[in-house]
Amino acid sequence: MDEQKSKNELLYELRLLRLENSRLQERCGQTNQDFIDQCQLNYLESTALIDKEIRQTTDLAEMLNRLMGVLRSIFQCDQAWLLHPCDPEAESWKVPFRSTDSAFPIPFGPDDDLAASPDLAENCRLALASDESVPLGLPDSIKDVPVEARKAAAKSALLIALHPKVGRPWLMGLHQCSQERSWTPEEKRMFQDISGRIADALSTTLFYQNLEQNQNRLKHLSTQLFRVQEEERKRLAEEIHDELGQAALAVNVGVENALFLMDDAAEPAIRSLRSASNLSKKMVETMRRMQRELYPPTLRDFGVISALNTFLDDFSNIYSMEVRRGIHVTEDAIPEPMRTTIFRLALEALHNAGKHSKASSVTVVLDYLGDQLFLEVTDEGVGFDPNVVLRYPATRLGLGLTSMRERAEMSGGIMKIDSELGRGTIIRFRWQLDTS
């Protein structure tokens, strides 16, 4: 009996659809083929409009608001909107994206919460349970429009759930406010097809939005890491100076004093003390060098320009390389948050040149280029292939370059590498200065 009743209902629905199609054809004065051709043309034009808007921008809010405007135009309705999340168990919902006729505004804002209600929850359940469009409002519809939609003057509605691959489902809807409306089968199918396109666009945009948010979080964490590193370097440098350095210096002074008082001592004892004296001197010098590399006192006391010049003097002695300088920037012209970064980048680039380039000289330039600050470190050594080294950073050089690029980007700059095997290397850094 139930099976027979179901067949009767299907036959009745089929008769209604045929009657509706016949009325549309009579209204348009078209043959059946003309009607089919016109529907296909409308479908192609509508999907082309949707695809065009999707390609216009990668900004999520702009794209979805514009798509709602296109939807309202395609279906000649009074309101088109997106509700999130399409979850019947949600404590509240938002309608962040919408397009409305000026005569029928939605009476709450995009950021306003809609309190949970059984009516809206039921709409979400209906949409999630169906792959097709869900009509609301007319006696032959599944149910009436909810109270919240009535407050927005809606008399009829068409709903469908969107299932992006990122995040929770959305509910997309059309409202007819000026009069009750019976949605045609062609409109329902077109709404269903368009929803698939919008869901795909939403997936892509949300994916890139999440990726951008993760990159921003990573950038923030990296910035914090570099800041903590600098503070730890400073602390270690101070401890080396205050604790180990002073103790080693005291040992050296004690040994030197013992040598002065032992003029007539046995030669082996004097040789042993002299050896201890030389060793303690080397220890003091090593600790001073470690202190300078960790956090130079000149950087703290006199600024980046003075610290960089002092390091260049030491670098020339350590690596036996001629250093050419082109430092034409004053301390005050460098934004304070960038000063330590510039110093660290110059040190890393110079150490790379000293260890790997096999060059006899290196050139360091710190200057302005219009409203940009730039740092360049150039050598005429053996060079390397940047693509290989950066893609497979297994060597110390590759890790250093990757760290330098991250540090430059964290400070708002960019890093470029110009190098070829046998033709030397230029490492360039650029920062846009705020001239306002």
C-alpha positions as CSV (number, residue, x, y, z in Angstrom):
1,M,0.0,0.0,0.0
2,D,2.8,2.4,0.9
3,E,4.6,1.5,-2.3
4,Q,1.5,2.2,-4.4
5,K,1.1,5.5,-2.6
6,S,4.7,6.5,-3.4
7,K,4.2,5.8,-7.1
8,N,1.0,7.9,-7.1
9,E,2.9,10.8,-5.5
10,L,5.7,10.5,-8.1
11,L,3.1,10.6,-10.9
12,Y,1.4,13.5,-9.4
13,E,4.7,15.4,-9.1
14,L,5.5,14.6,-12.7
15,R,2.1,16.0,-13.8
16,L,2.8,19.1,-11.9
17,L,6.2,19.6,-13.5
18,R,4.8,19.0,-17.0
19,L,2.0,21.5,-16.3
20,E,4.5,24.1,-15.1
21,N,6.6,23.6,-18.2
22,S,3.6,23.9,-20.4
23,R,2.6,27.2,-18.7
24,L,6.1,28.6,-19.2
25,Q,6.1,27.6,-22.8
26,E,2.7,29.2,-23.4
27,R,3.9,32.4,-21.6
28,C,7.0,32.6,-23.8
29,G,5.2,31.4,-27.0
30,Q,8.0,28.9,-27.6
31,T,8.1,25.4,-29.0
32,N,9.4,22.6,-26.7
33,Q,12.8,22.7,-28.5
34,D,13.0,26.5,-28.3
35,F,12.3,26.2,-24.6
36,I,15.0,23.6,-24.1
37,D,17.5,25.7,-26.1
38,Q,16.6,28.8,-24.1
39,C,17.1,27.0,-20.8
40,Q,20.5,25.7,-21.9
41,L,21.5,29.1,-23.0
42,N,20.4,30.6,-19.7
43,Y,22.4,27.9,-17.9
44,L,25.6,28.6,-19.8
45,E,25.3,32.3,-19.4
46,S,24.6,32.0,-15.7
47,T,27.5,29.6,-15.0
48,A,29.8,31.8,-17.1
49,L,28.9,34.8,-14.8
50,I,29.6,32.7,-11.7
51,D,33.0,31.5,-13.1
52,K,33.9,35.1,-14.0
53,E,33.3,36.4,-10.5
54,I,35.2,33.5,-9.0
55,R,38.3,34.4,-11.1
56,Q,38.0,38.1,-10.3
57,T,39.6,38.0,-6.8
58,T,41.1,35.7,-4.2
59,D,39.8,37.8,-1.4
60,L,37.2,35.6,0.3
61,A,34.8,38.3,1.5
62,E,34.8,40.2,-1.8
63,M,34.4,37.1,-3.9
64,L,31.4,35.7,-1.8
65,N,29.6,39.0,-1.6
66,R,29.9,39.5,-5.4
67,L,28.8,36.0,-6.0
68,M,25.7,36.6,-3.9
69,G,25.0,39.7,-6.1
70,V,25.3,37.5,-9.2
71,L,23.0,34.9,-7.8
72,R,20.4,37.5,-7.0
73,S,20.6,38.7,-10.6
74,I,20.5,35.2,-12.1
75,F,17.4,34.1,-10.1
76,Q,15.7,37.6,-10.0
77,C,15.2,37.3,-6.3
78,D,15.3,39.8,-3.5
79,Q,17.9,38.3,-1.2
80,A,20.9,35.9,-1.6
81,W,23.0,34.9,1.3
82,L,25.4,32.5,2.9
83,L,24.9,31.2,6.5
84,H,27.7,29.7,8.6
85,P,28.0,27.1,9.9
86,C,25.3,24.8,8.4
87,D,25.3,22.8,11.6
88,P,22.0,22.1,13.4
89,E,23.9,21.7,16.7
90,A,25.6,25.1,16.5
91,E,25.0,27.5,19.4
92,S,24.6,30.4,16.9
93,W,24.9,31.3,13.2
94,K,26.1,34.2,11.2
95,V,25.2,35.4,7.7
96,P,28.5,37.1,6.8
97,F,27.9,37.3,3.0
98,R,24.7,38.6,1.4
99,S,23.2,40.7,-1.4
100,T,19.8,42.3,-1.0
101,D,17.3,44.4,-2.8
102,S,17.3,47.9,-1.3
103,A,13.6,47.5,-0.6
104,F,14.2,44.3,1.4
105,P,17.4,44.6,3.6
106,I,18.3,41.9,6.0
107,P,17.6,43.4,9.5
108,F,20.9,42.2,11.1
109,G,24.5,42.7,10.3
110,P,27.1,40.3,8.8
111,D,28.9,40.0,12.2
112,D,25.7,39.6,14.2
113,D,25.0,36.3,15.8
114,L,21.7,34.5,15.1
115,A,20.6,32.7,18.3
116,A,20.0,29.0,17.9
117,S,16.4,28.1,17.1
118,P,14.7,24.8,16.3
119,D,13.4,26.3,13.0
120,L,16.9,27.3,11.7
121,A,18.3,24.0,13.0
122,E,15.7,22.1,11.0
123,N,16.6,24.0,7.9
124,C,20.3,23.0,8.3
125,R,19.2,19.3,8.8
126,L,17.1,19.4,5.7
127,A,19.9,20.9,3.6
128,L,22.5,18.5,4.9
129,A,20.3,15.5,4.3
130,S,19.7,16.4,0.6
131,D,22.0,16.8,-2.4
132,E,19.3,18.9,-4.1
133,S,17.8,22.3,-3.5
134,V,15.3,22.6,-0.7
135,P,12.3,24.9,-1.4
136,L,10.5,26.6,1.5
137,G,7.4,28.7,1.8
138,L,4.6,27.4,-0.5
139,P,2.0,24.8,0.6
140,D,3.7,22.2,-1.6
141,S,7.1,23.0,-0.2
142,I,8.8,20.9,2.4
143,K,8.2,23.5,5.2
144,D,7.5,27.1,5.7
145,V,10.3,29.7,5.9
146,P,11.6,30.2,9.4
147,V,10.6,33.0,11.7
148,E,14.1,34.6,11.2
149,A,13.5,34.7,7.5
150,R,10.0,36.2,7.9
151,K,11.6,39.0,9.9
152,A,13.7,39.7,6.7
153,A,10.4,39.8,4.8
154,A,11.0,36.4,3.1
155,K,7.9,34.7,1.7
156,S,9.6,31.9,-0.2
157,A,13.1,30.4,0.0
158,L,15.4,28.0,-1.8
159,L,18.2,26.4,0.2
160,I,21.2,24.1,-0.4
161,A,24.2,23.0,1.7
162,L,27.7,23.8,0.5
163,H,30.4,21.3,1.5
164,P,33.9,22.9,1.0
165,K,36.9,20.6,1.6
166,V,38.1,23.0,4.3
167,G,36.1,23.7,7.5
168,R,32.4,23.2,8.3
169,P,29.5,23.2,5.8
170,W,27.7,26.4,4.7
171,L,24.1,27.1,4.0
172,M,23.3,29.0,0.8
173,G,19.9,30.5,0.3
174,L,17.7,32.7,-1.9
175,H,14.7,34.7,-0.6
176,Q,11.8,36.0,-2.5
177,C,10.2,38.8,-0.5
178,S,8.0,40.7,-2.9
179,Q,5.7,37.7,-3.4
180,E,5.4,34.0,-2.9
181,R,7.4,32.1,-5.5
182,S,7.3,28.6,-6.9
183,W,10.9,27.6,-8.0
184,T,11.0,25.9,-11.3
185,P,12.8,22.6,-11.8
186,E,15.3,24.4,-14.1
187,E,16.0,27.0,-11.4
188,K,16.5,24.2,-8.8
189,R,18.9,22.3,-11.0
190,M,20.8,25.5,-11.8
191,F,21.0,26.5,-8.2
192,Q,22.3,23.0,-7.4
193,D,25.0,23.2,-10.1
194,I,26.0,26.7,-9.2
195,S,26.3,25.6,-5.5
196,G,28.9,23.0,-6.6
197,R,31.0,25.7,-8.3
198,I,30.8,28.0,-5.3
199,A,31.7,25.2,-3.0
200,D,34.8,24.5,-5.1
201,A,35.8,28.2,-5.1
202,L,35.1,28.3,-1.3
203,S,37.4,25.3,-0.8
204,T,40.2,26.8,-2.8
205,T,39.9,30.3,-1.2
206,L,39.6,28.9,2.4
207,F,42.6,26.6,1.7
208,Y,44.8,29.6,0.7
209,Q,43.4,31.7,3.5
210,N,44.3,29.0,6.0
211,L,47.7,28.7,4.4
212,E,48.2,32.5,4.6
213,Q,47.1,32.5,8.3
214,N,49.5,29.6,9.0
215,Q,52.3,31.5,7.3
216,N,51.6,34.6,9.3
217,R,51.6,32.5,12.5
218,L,54.9,30.9,11.4
219,K,56.3,34.4,10.7
220,H,55.2,35.6,14.1
221,L,56.7,32.5,15.8
222,S,60.0,32.9,13.8
223,T,60.2,36.5,14.8
224,Q,59.7,35.6,18.4
225,L,62.4,32.9,18.0
226,F,64.9,35.3,16.6
227,R,64.1,37.8,19.4
228,V,64.6,35.1,22.0
229,Q,67.8,34.0,20.3
230,E,69.2,37.6,20.5
231,E,68.2,37.9,24.2
232,E,69.9,34.5,24.9
233,R,73.0,35.6,22.9
234,K,73.2,38.8,24.9
235,R,72.8,36.9,28.2
236,L,75.5,34.3,27.3
237,A,77.9,37.1,26.1
238,E,77.4,38.9,29.4
239,E,78.0,35.7,31.4
240,I,81.2,35.0,29.4
241,H,82.4,38.5,30.1
242,D,81.4,38.7,33.8
243,E,82.1,35.2,34.9
244,L,84.5,33.2,32.7
245,G,86.3,36.2,31.2
246,Q,87.1,37.8,34.5
247,A,88.2,34.4,36.0
248,A,90.5,33.6,33.1
249,L,92.0,37.1,33.3
250,A,92.6,36.7,37.0
251,V,94.4,33.3,36.3
252,N,96.5,35.0,33.7
253,V,97.5,37.8,36.0
254,G,98.3,35.3,38.8
255,V,100.5,33.3,36.5
256,E,102.3,36.4,35.2
257,N,102.9,37.5,38.8
258,A,104.3,34.1,39.7
259,L,106.7,34.3,36.8
260,F,107.9,37.7,38.0
261,L,108.6,36.4,41.5
262,M,110.4,33.3,40.3
263,D,113.5,34.7,38.6
264,D,115.8,32.1,40.3
265,A,113.4,29.2,40.0
266,A,114.2,26.0,38.1
267,E,113.9,26.3,34.4
268,P,111.2,23.5,34.1
269,A,108.9,25.3,36.5
270,I,109.3,28.6,34.6
271,R,108.6,26.9,31.3
272,S,105.5,25.3,32.8
273,L,104.2,28.6,34.1
274,R,105.0,30.4,30.8
275,S,103.0,27.7,29.0
276,A,100.1,28.2,31.4
277,S,100.4,32.0,30.9
278,N,100.2,31.6,27.1
279,L,97.3,29.2,27.4
280,S,95.4,31.6,29.7
281,K,96.0,34.5,27.3
282,K,94.6,32.4,24.4
283,M,91.6,31.5,26.6
284,V,90.9,35.2,27.4
285,E,91.2,36.1,23.7
286,T,88.9,33.2,22.7
287,M,86.3,34.2,25.2
288,R,86.4,37.8,24.1
289,R,85.9,36.6,20.5
290,M,83.0,34.4,21.5
291,Q,81.5,37.3,23.4
292,R,81.8,39.6,20.3
293,E,80.2,37.0,18.1
294,L,77.4,36.2,20.4
295,Y,76.5,39.8,21.1
296,P,79.2,42.5,20.5
297,P,79.5,45.1,23.3
298,T,79.8,47.7,20.5
299,L,76.4,46.7,19.1
300,R,74.8,47.3,22.5
301,D,76.8,50.4,23.4
302,F,77.6,52.1,20.0
303,G,75.1,50.7,17.5
304,V,75.1,48.6,14.3
305,I,77.4,50.8,12.2
306,S,80.2,50.7,14.8
307,A,79.7,47.0,15.5
308,L,79.8,46.2,11.8
309,N,83.0,48.1,11.2
310,T,84.6,46.4,14.2
311,F,83.6,43.0,12.9
312,L,85.0,43.8,9.5
313,D,88.4,44.6,11.0
314,D,88.3,41.2,12.8
315,F,87.0,39.4,9.7
316,S,89.9,40.6,7.6
317,N,92.4,39.3,10.2
318,I,90.6,35.9,10.7
319,Y,90.1,35.0,7.1
320,S,93.1,36.9,5.6
321,M,90.8,38.6,3.1
322,E,90.8,42.2,1.9
323,V,87.5,43.9,2.9
324,R,86.2,46.8,0.8
325,R,83.5,48.9,2.5
326,G,80.7,51.1,1.2
327,I,78.8,52.0,4.3
328,H,76.9,55.2,3.6
329,V,74.1,55.0,6.2
330,T,73.9,56.7,9.6
331,E,72.8,54.9,12.7
332,D,69.7,57.1,13.1
333,A,68.5,56.3,9.6
334,I,68.1,52.6,10.3
335,P,64.8,51.7,12.1
336,E,65.8,50.3,15.5
337,P,64.1,46.9,15.1
338,M,66.2,46.3,11.9
339,R,69.6,47.1,13.4
340,T,70.3,43.7,15.0
341,T,68.9,42.0,11.9
342,I,71.2,43.9,9.5
343,F,74.2,43.1,11.7
344,R,73.4,39.4,11.9
345,L,72.7,39.1,8.1
346,A,76.0,40.8,7.3
347,L,77.9,38.5,9.7
348,E,76.3,35.3,8.2
349,A,77.0,36.5,4.6
350,L,80.6,37.3,5.4
351,H,81.2,34.1,7.3
352,N,79.8,32.2,4.2
353,A,82.2,34.1,2.0
354,G,85.1,33.5,4.3
355,K,84.5,29.8,4.7
356,H,83.3,28.8,1.2
357,S,84.2,31.4,-1.5
358,K,88.0,30.9,-1.6
359,A,88.1,34.6,-2.7
360,S,90.9,37.0,-1.8
361,S,88.6,39.9,-1.1
362,V,85.0,40.8,-0.2
363,T,82.9,43.9,-0.6
364,V,80.3,45.1,1.9
365,V,77.8,47.9,0.9
366,L,75.1,49.4,3.2
367,D,73.4,52.2,1.5
368,Y,70.1,53.7,0.2
369,L,68.4,53.1,-3.1
370,G,65.5,55.6,-3.3
371,D,63.2,54.8,-0.4
372,Q,64.9,51.4,0.2
373,L,67.7,50.4,2.4
374,F,70.0,47.7,0.9
375,L,72.8,45.5,2.1
376,E,75.1,43.7,-0.3
377,V,78.0,41.3,0.3
378,T,80.0,40.4,-2.8
379,D,82.9,38.1,-3.4
380,E,84.7,37.0,-6.6
381,G,85.2,33.4,-5.4
382,V,84.2,30.0,-6.7
383,G,80.4,30.7,-6.6
384,F,77.7,28.0,-6.4
385,D,74.3,27.1,-7.9
386,P,71.7,28.8,-5.6
387,N,68.8,26.5,-6.8
388,V,70.6,23.4,-5.8
389,V,71.9,24.7,-2.5
390,L,68.6,26.2,-1.4
391,R,66.6,23.2,-2.6
392,Y,68.8,20.7,-0.8
393,P,70.2,22.6,2.2
394,A,72.2,19.7,3.6
395,T,75.4,21.7,3.8
396,R,76.3,24.4,6.3
397,L,76.1,26.9,3.4
398,G,72.6,25.9,2.5
399,L,71.3,26.1,6.1
400,G,72.9,29.5,6.5
401,L,71.3,30.8,3.3
402,T,67.9,29.5,4.4
403,S,68.2,31.0,7.8
404,M,69.3,34.4,6.3
405,R,66.3,34.4,4.0
406,E,63.9,33.7,6.9
407,R,65.5,36.4,9.0
408,A,65.3,38.9,6.2
409,E,61.6,38.1,5.5
410,M,60.8,38.2,9.2
411,S,62.0,41.8,9.3
412,G,60.0,42.8,6.2
413,G,62.8,42.5,3.7
414,I,63.7,40.4,0.8
415,M,66.9,38.5,-0.1
416,K,68.2,37.7,-3.5
417,I,71.2,35.6,-4.4
418,D,73.2,36.1,-7.6
419,S,75.8,33.4,-8.0
420,E,77.3,31.0,-10.6
421,L,80.0,28.4,-10.4
422,G,83.3,30.1,-11.1
423,R,81.9,33.6,-11.1
424,G,81.5,34.6,-7.5
425,T,78.5,35.5,-5.4
426,I,76.4,38.6,-4.6
427,I,73.9,38.4,-1.7
428,R,71.5,41.3,-1.7
429,F,69.0,42.4,1.0
430,R,66.3,45.1,0.5
431,W,64.0,46.8,3.0
432,Q,61.3,49.3,2.2
433,L,61.6,52.3,4.5
434,D,58.7,54.2,5.8
435,T,59.1,57.7,4.5
436,S,55.7,59.1,5.8
